[in-house]
Amino acid sequence: MTYAIQEIPLSKLIASSANVRRTGRSTNIGELAASIEAHGLLQNLTVRPVLNGKKKPEAFEVIAGGRRLAALKTLAKRKALPVNANILCNVITEGISEEISLAENALQCPMHPADQYEAFAKLHDEHGMSAEDIAARFGVTPAVVKQRLKLGAVSPKLMKLYRSGELNLDQLTAFAITDDHAKQERVWSELPSFNRDREAILHALSEGQVRSDDRRAVFVGAKTYEAAGGVIVRDLFDAEGGGFLADAELLNRLAREKLQAFADAVSAEGWKWVVVEPEFDHGMTAEMRRIYPEAVKLSKDERKQLRKLQSRYDALCEKYADAEMPEKIAAQCERLERAIEALDRHEFKGADFAIAGAIVTLSHDGEVRVEHGLVRREDEPSKNGEANKKKGSDEPSGDEKAPLSERLVADLTAHRTAGLRNELAQNSGMAVIATVHALAAASFFSGGGDVSCLQITPRSGSLATHASGIEESLASRQIAERHEAWAKRLPREPATLWNFVHGLSDSERLGLLAHCVSLTVNAVQASTHRSTEASDHADILARELALDMTAYWQPTAESYFGRVAKERILEAVHEGVTEAAATNIAAMKKQPMAETAEKLLAGKGWLPTLLRLGANASA
């Protein structure tokens, strides 16, 4: 095949139907136009004259270079190029147009992304071009250039692994969080081969730092933290523009200082003590008793008014139970709610402030939360003004008889214990009462286990250490509400708990038993707690309860898809939607894929294996 190089006016160049590129003809035309404007046309168009029976061509059809032609037309439309600008073309007069077009397109070898990242880095480091300059010359956004510059700064050893396919783009973007090549290489070598996804790499590289979505970071704010001299290591590949706060000590100080203003207001209420603790854990109050405010006694007129308000509110709710409530009625309900709350109020007693305190902390979303009415063990009021004297002590009793020896006391009470065991075994109703009493004492009172002779010790592991923000989940909120409702009903002193439990109806007593027993469930699979037998039992319990986790957990980019490998995302979409849907998102980058999967699976009821009914698995 022979051809001649000729300058042809842009106005005489037309697209050819013989161009074999059908897919992606309009892809990245803007970027290509910016490159041509900055660097010129680096590759000639291949054209064939359109004669239509005439000796002189009327036009030239572009059989190879359709995207370049579109980019040139774009520049002309923007007046960045004259409409009749002369364009260098390879003019052919023989051969099959489709074959020539195919040869040019099929034999192209696209540049490896790693080469582009490093080339961008050289333009920036060696030629002094800013991200904005590079962006303008290649038709991309400055943010994209900054991402590629960051990738170009990844350790050459890791970049080599990326080129060879041993490390994927998701993993590579995680290493861009730090410029320390030695640290990057060390983390890659130390992470086990089965746990080298982006999240694991980020976690290892950011050890000792605080995520930008941490409750303390949200509460303090990035501007305040940076104004105090703090450094934020930006994750340019986080769709939310997040990163890590490098100075955890500074962040803690700023959070405590800001919380102190709220603590001062709480102290003014008259509590014995108030402490600031940004990262509250319910384990902190495990040894404390909580007291609750009591309902304020209402006058006869106030009780009448409260009943009237409640009746009107209930009537409106019942009327619109199966229909959308009009805006005007909804506003009326809100007014009724406020009026009811104003009357049906609860307050702490004056004596409560003398022994109890409060913890000023942060909720999962960075909002201030106050835990009131906490009584430390050392602040518990003593019985009858002094510690009770123990029977069997060395001091003589009131009738001045000589005390029994410790050995004889133990002997006699051992026989009494055997008798109690035997009788209790034959009285199931009393056994239930005794069990509920023992569990409630330990679950609701600090040191409450001492008031029961049953050696039943419930253990309740903290879930917050395994799942951040779980306190705000539906299940946790309902558990907390149930616990508080019972706590308000229970007597304030554990010594009177037996009479309370004994006086409950059978259904109420079983309800309290179920609540206390539920607090001891621990089916967490973690390195510190992973029992195959316990997991098997959790499966049995789940089947018996017909547990449907779709009521308590939904797969989102934050809760699941952003924390697993792309293969698992595609597997989920394949299972929960269709194989075609999974294929459609297969080429996406990790974050967009995670967000798309969240939308595709919304309302589909898909669950990972670990949350499916009766499916005990480790992954």
Secondary structure by P-SEA (a helix, b strand, c coil): cbbbbbbbbcccbbbbcccccccccccaaaaaaaaaaaccccbbbbbbbbccccccccbbbbcccaaaaaaaaaaaaacccccccbbbbbccccccaaaaaaaaaaacccccaaaaaaaaaaaaccccccaaaaaaaacccaaaaaaaaaaaaccaaaaaaaaaccccaaaaaaacccccaaaaaaaaaacccccccaaaaaaaaaccccccccaaaaaacaaaaaaacccccccccccccccccccaaaaaaaaaaaaaaaaaaaaaccccbbbbbccccccccccbbbbbbccccccaaaaaaaaaaaaaaaaaaaaaccccccaaaaaaaaaaaaaaaacbbbbbccccccccbbbbbbcccbbbbbbccccccccccccccccccccccccccccccccccaaaaaaaaaaaaaaaaaaaaacaaaaaaaaaaaaaaaaccccccccccccbbbbbbbcccccccccccaaaaaaaaaaaaaaaaccccccaaaaaaaaccaaaaaaaaaaaaaaacccccccccccaaaaaaaaaaaaaaccccccccccccccccccccaaaaaaaaaacccaaaaaaacccccaaaaaaaaaaacccccccccccccccccc
